Amino acid sequence: MLAKVDGRRREAKLMVQRRAELTAHVGGAPSATQRAMIEQAVQLTLRLALMDQHFAETVSMTEHDSRCYLAWSNALTRLMARLGTKSAANAPRSLQQHLAARQVPPA
């Protein structure tokens, strides 16, 4: 069973925000594969944010922490590349979409 994060916490808000951003980025209706990648990206984003917070508070980083951070950061970068760097919302319309948008409904 997956652990649930209390929706009132800052971490949960970050997760909801990132999930919404990435879902919109892929056009609003992600495929099953895209949903899985989005969930992984959300988890990695949370882990990296928590490590950033810990590093800022303690001003120290162990070698293990450094390796984990680098691995998670690289994994997130690869996921983002697979999701694409250009938003689906900004993608050019197909000819069919263009023609459908130009059609005037009958009066």
N, C-alpha and C positions, 0 to 999 in steps of 0.2 A: 504494500500500500504506500502511496506517495504521501509525504508529509505536506500538510497544508500550512500556508503562511497566513497569519492573521491579517485580514484585509485592511485593518486600520494602521498597520505598521508602515513605516517608510519603505521598507524592503518590498512589501506587497505592492505599494503604489508604483515603485520603480518597475516591477515586473509587469504590471498591467499596462503602464505607459509604453514600455519597450515592445510588448506583445502587440499593442495597437499600432505602433509606428511601423513595425515590420510587416504586419498584416496589410496595412494600407500600402506599404512599399511594393508588395507583390500584387497589388490590384484589388485587395479587399476580399478575395475568395481563394485562399491558398489551397493548393493540392495537399494530399496527405503527406507527401514528401516535404513540401514547403512548411507545413504545420510542424512536422517533427524537427526540422532545422530551426524554425522560429523558437520552439520550446527549448532546444539546446542553447540557442543564442541568448534567450532570456535567462537561463540558469547561469551561463558563463558570465553574462553582464552583472548579475547579482553577486556572484563570487568575486569578480574583479572589483566591484564597488566596495564590498565588505573589506577586501584586502587593502584597497586604497585608504579607506577610513582607518583601519588598524595601523597602517604605516604612518598616516598623518598624526595619529594619537601617540604612538610609541616612538616614532622617529627611528625605528630599527627594522631591519629585514634580515631574517636568517637566510642561509644559503638555500635551505629547503623551500622557504617562502618565495625566494627569488625564482627558483626553478618552476614551482607551481604557477606563479604569476605569469611567467614567460610562456609556459605550455598552454595555459588557459587563454592568454592573449592571442597566441598564434592560432589556436583552435577557433576562437571567435573571428579572427581575421579570415580564416579559410571559409567558415560558414557564411560570412557576409559576402565574400566573393562569389560563393555558389548561389546565393540569393540574388546577386546582381548589384551592380553599383548604380544603375539607373532605375529610377522608380517606374513601375508599370503605369502609374497615373500620368507620367510624362511621355509615355510611348506614343509614337504616331498612330493615328487611327488607320484601320484597314479601309480599303475601298468600300467594302460593304457597310462599315460603320459610317463612313462619310456620306454615302448615298442615303442611308437610312435617316441620318440627321437632317438631310436636305429635303426629304419627302414632306409634302404638306398633306395633313390628314384631310380626307374628304369633308366637305361642308354639309 
